[in-house]
Amino acid sequence: MPLRAVTAFGGTSVWVLMLAALIAPPASAQQPLGDAPADLPGPGIVPIAPGPALPNGTIATPDAAGERAPILTLDLDLLYLSSAWGLRAQTRLEDEGEGVAAENERLTQLLSTEEQRLTEQRATLPAADFRRLAEDFDLRATTIRRERAQAVQDLNAWAEADRAAFFREALPVMGQMMSDRGAVAVLDRRTVFVSLDAIDVTQQLITALDDRIGNGEGVVPLPASPRADQPDGDQPDGGAAAEGQTDGAQPDASQPDADASSTTPAPLQP
């Protein structure tokens, strides 16, 4: 039978697939030299968690009572979080989020070290040379913060798209279960004040989905992990090198520092 996603007024929803964004994307910050460098945007990634429960309840009945029922119920959050698909997505999201946080911390430390070194050189450099170095540092720091914020947004967009893909794949399986049981509607259990527990098909549907659609690996590819340009980091003779730049030449910001590259962690594995 055809299956439509509709919403009924009066507090009752018919097979509502509610896809909420995990977090609001953080805003990147800019801060002039002389103040402490602003921290890179935190990963801002939170585990997928059920929404607040509404007052409801079920009445224990024999399982046979729900074999043929016009109305079925399920818990949408439990359906996703307890399925092989949801468990895989949650583990991947946590792993990638930890990688983003670690990279942000590493770059924050490098930016702070470079800013401190530049501040110490201020007393020994001509004003024009120091201004050029400061502007270059500010540009690179702003770019890094923007790229790290984008990495967070991309990861959260992936998590939302992956969850949406799960419910798209689940819809035909739900339709078949409705047909098998002679049901005409499936309600989110959280919107039902009281019902017979025999008509709840959450666990049965989880089993069917694990068998029919699996864990969804690769259905929604992970976003590529952008690698921000690294700060210059500590150089063997940073002060002498800076003092030597009195001919108006711009510092070469494209050359990564040897110490910085040696602390670069291995790329995250998908």
C-alpha positions as CSV (number, residue, x, y, z in Angstrom):
1,M,0.0,0.0,0.0
2,P,1.3,3.6,-0.6
3,L,2.8,5.2,2.5
4,R,2.7,9.0,3.0
5,A,4.4,11.1,5.7
6,V,1.7,13.4,7.2
7,T,1.1,15.3,10.4
8,A,-2.3,15.4,12.1
9,F,-3.3,18.2,14.4
10,G,-4.4,17.6,18.0
11,G,-1.0,16.3,19.1
12,T,-1.0,13.1,17.0
13,S,1.5,12.5,14.2
14,V,1.3,9.9,11.6
15,W,4.7,8.4,10.7
16,V,6.5,11.7,11.3
17,L,10.2,11.6,10.4
18,M,11.6,14.5,12.4
19,L,15.2,15.3,11.4
20,A,16.7,17.9,13.8
21,A,20.1,19.5,13.3
22,L,22.6,18.4,15.8
23,I,24.0,21.8,16.6
24,A,24.1,25.3,15.2
25,P,27.3,25.9,13.3
26,P,29.8,27.9,15.4
27,A,30.9,31.3,14.2
28,S,34.5,31.9,13.5
29,A,36.3,34.7,15.4
30,Q,39.0,37.2,14.5
31,Q,41.2,38.8,17.1
32,P,43.9,41.4,16.6
33,L,47.5,40.7,17.6
34,G,48.3,41.8,21.1
35,D,45.4,40.1,22.7
36,A,45.5,36.4,23.6
37,P,44.7,34.4,20.4
38,A,41.1,33.3,20.3
39,D,40.7,29.6,20.7
40,L,39.8,27.7,17.6
41,P,36.1,26.8,17.4
42,G,35.4,23.8,19.5
43,P,34.1,20.7,17.7
44,G,30.6,21.5,18.9
45,I,29.6,17.9,18.2
46,V,27.3,16.3,20.7
47,P,26.1,12.6,20.8
48,I,22.8,11.9,19.2
49,A,20.4,11.9,22.1
50,P,16.7,11.3,22.4
51,G,14.5,14.4,22.8
52,P,12.6,15.1,26.1
53,A,10.0,12.4,26.8
54,L,6.4,13.4,27.0
55,P,4.1,11.9,29.6
56,N,2.8,8.6,28.2
57,G,2.5,5.0,29.2
58,T,1.7,1.5,27.9
59,I,-0.6,-1.3,29.3
60,A,0.9,-4.7,29.3
61,T,-0.9,-7.2,27.0
62,P,-0.2,-10.5,25.3
63,D,2.0,-10.1,22.2
64,A,-0.8,-11.7,20.2
65,A,-3.0,-8.7,20.8
66,G,-0.9,-6.6,18.4
67,E,-0.6,-9.0,15.6
68,R,-3.6,-7.5,13.9
69,A,-4.2,-3.8,14.9
70,P,-5.2,-0.8,12.9
71,I,-2.7,1.4,14.8
72,L,0.9,0.7,15.6
73,T,3.4,2.7,17.6
74,L,7.1,3.1,17.7
75,D,9.9,5.2,19.4
76,L,11.7,7.1,16.6
77,D,14.7,7.9,18.6
78,L,15.1,4.4,20.0
79,L,14.6,3.0,16.5
80,Y,17.5,5.0,15.1
81,L,19.9,4.8,18.1
82,S,19.5,1.1,18.7
83,S,19.7,0.0,15.1
84,A,23.0,-1.1,13.5
85,W,22.9,2.0,11.3
86,G,22.5,4.4,14.2
87,L,25.1,2.7,16.3
88,R,27.6,2.9,13.5
89,A,26.8,6.5,12.8
90,Q,27.1,7.5,16.5
91,T,30.5,5.7,16.9
92,R,31.8,7.4,13.7
93,L,30.6,10.8,14.8
94,E,32.3,10.6,18.2
95,D,35.5,9.4,16.6
96,E,35.6,12.1,14.0
97,G,34.6,14.7,16.6
98,E,37.5,13.7,18.8
99,G,39.8,14.1,15.8
100,V,38.5,17.6,15.1
101,A,38.9,18.6,18.7
102,A,42.5,17.3,18.8
103,E,43.5,19.1,15.6
104,N,41.9,22.3,16.9
105,E,43.9,22.1,20.1
106,R,47.1,21.5,18.3
107,L,46.6,24.5,16.0
108,T,45.6,26.7,18.9
109,Q,48.9,25.9,20.7
110,L,50.9,26.6,17.5
111,L,49.2,29.9,17.0
112,S,49.7,30.9,20.6
113,T,53.4,30.1,20.4
114,E,53.9,32.0,17.2
115,E,52.0,35.0,18.6
116,Q,54.2,35.0,21.7
117,R,57.4,34.9,19.7
118,L,56.2,37.7,17.4
119,T,55.3,39.9,20.4
120,E,58.8,39.4,21.9
121,Q,60.3,40.5,18.5
122,R,58.3,43.8,18.5
123,A,60.8,45.7,20.5
124,T,63.7,44.8,18.2
125,L,62.0,45.1,14.8
126,P,61.4,48.3,12.7
127,A,57.7,49.3,12.9
128,A,57.1,48.6,9.2
129,D,58.6,45.1,9.4
130,F,56.7,44.2,12.5
131,R,53.4,45.4,10.9
132,R,54.0,43.2,7.9
133,L,54.7,40.2,10.1
134,A,51.6,41.0,12.3
135,E,49.3,41.3,9.3
136,D,50.5,38.0,7.9
137,F,50.0,36.2,11.2
138,D,46.5,37.7,11.6
139,L,45.6,36.6,8.0
140,R,46.8,33.0,8.5
141,A,45.1,32.7,12.0
142,T,41.8,33.9,10.6
143,T,42.0,31.5,7.7
144,I,42.8,28.6,10.1
145,R,39.8,29.4,12.4
146,R,37.5,29.7,9.4
147,E,38.6,26.3,8.0
148,R,38.3,24.6,11.4
149,A,34.7,26.0,11.8
150,Q,33.9,24.7,8.3
151,A,35.2,21.2,9.3
152,V,32.7,21.2,12.2
153,Q,29.8,22.3,10.0
154,D,30.7,19.6,7.4
155,L,30.7,16.9,10.0
156,N,27.4,17.9,11.5
157,A,25.9,18.1,8.1
158,W,27.1,14.6,7.4
159,A,25.4,13.3,10.6
160,E,22.1,14.9,9.7
161,A,22.2,13.6,6.1
162,D,23.1,10.1,7.4
163,R,20.2,10.1,9.8
164,A,17.8,11.3,7.0
165,A,19.1,8.5,4.8
166,F,18.3,5.9,7.5
167,F,14.7,7.0,7.7
168,R,14.3,7.0,3.9
169,E,15.5,3.4,3.9
170,A,13.3,2.5,6.8
171,L,10.1,3.8,5.3
172,P,9.5,0.9,2.9
173,V,10.2,-1.7,5.6
174,M,7.7,0.1,7.9
175,G,5.2,0.0,5.1
176,Q,5.6,-3.7,4.7
177,M,5.2,-4.2,8.5
178,M,2.0,-2.1,8.4
179,S,0.6,-4.2,5.6
180,D,1.5,-7.5,7.3
181,R,-0.3,-6.4,10.4
182,G,-3.3,-4.8,8.7
183,A,-2.5,-1.4,10.2
184,V,-3.4,1.9,8.6
185,A,-1.1,4.2,10.7
186,V,2.0,4.3,12.8
187,L,2.3,6.8,15.5
188,D,5.3,8.1,17.4
189,R,4.9,6.6,20.8
190,R,5.9,9.8,22.5
191,T,2.7,11.5,21.2
192,V,0.4,8.8,22.5
193,F,-0.8,9.3,26.1
194,V,-1.5,5.6,26.7
195,S,-1.5,2.5,24.5
196,L,-1.2,-1.3,24.6
197,D,2.5,-2.3,24.6
198,A,1.6,-5.1,22.1
199,I,1.1,-2.5,19.3
200,D,4.6,-1.1,19.8
201,V,6.8,-2.4,16.9
202,T,10.1,-0.6,17.7
203,Q,12.1,-3.7,18.5
204,Q,10.6,-5.8,15.7
205,L,11.4,-3.0,13.3
206,I,15.0,-2.7,14.5
207,T,15.5,-6.4,13.8
208,A,13.9,-6.1,10.4
209,L,16.0,-3.0,9.5
210,D,19.3,-4.6,10.6
211,D,18.5,-7.5,8.3
212,R,17.2,-5.5,5.4
213,I,19.4,-2.4,5.2
214,G,22.3,-3.2,7.5
215,N,24.5,-0.5,9.1
216,G,24.4,1.9,6.2
217,E,28.2,2.1,5.9
218,G,29.1,4.3,2.9
219,V,25.6,5.3,2.0
220,V,26.5,8.9,2.9
221,P,30.2,9.4,2.5
222,L,32.1,11.3,5.2
223,P,33.2,14.8,4.2
224,A,36.9,15.2,3.3
225,S,38.9,16.5,6.3
226,P,40.4,19.9,5.3
227,R,43.9,20.5,6.5
228,A,44.5,24.0,7.6
229,D,47.7,25.8,6.8
230,Q,50.0,25.5,9.7
231,P,51.5,28.5,11.5
232,D,55.2,29.0,11.1
233,G,55.9,27.5,14.5
234,D,59.3,27.7,16.2
235,Q,62.3,28.3,14.0
236,P,66.0,27.8,15.0
237,D,66.8,31.5,14.8
238,G,63.4,33.2,14.5
239,G,64.7,36.5,15.9
240,A,67.7,36.8,13.6
241,A,65.6,35.8,10.6
242,A,63.0,38.5,11.4
243,E,65.6,41.2,12.0
244,G,67.1,40.4,8.7
245,Q,63.9,41.3,6.8
246,T,64.6,45.0,6.5
247,D,64.6,45.2,2.7
248,G,60.8,45.2,2.5
249,A,60.5,41.5,1.5
250,Q,57.4,39.7,2.7
251,P,57.9,36.7,5.0
252,D,57.2,33.4,3.3
253,A,54.1,32.0,5.0
254,S,53.9,29.0,2.8
255,Q,56.9,27.2,4.3
256,P,55.8,25.1,7.3
257,D,58.1,24.9,10.3
258,A,60.0,21.7,10.9
259,D,59.0,21.5,14.5
260,A,55.3,22.1,13.6
261,S,55.3,19.4,11.0
262,S,57.0,16.9,13.3
263,T,54.0,17.3,15.7
264,T,51.4,16.7,13.0
265,P,49.3,13.7,13.9
266,A,48.5,11.0,11.3
267,P,45.5,11.8,9.1
268,L,42.1,10.6,10.4
269,Q,41.1,7.2,9.0
270,P,37.6,7.1,7.6
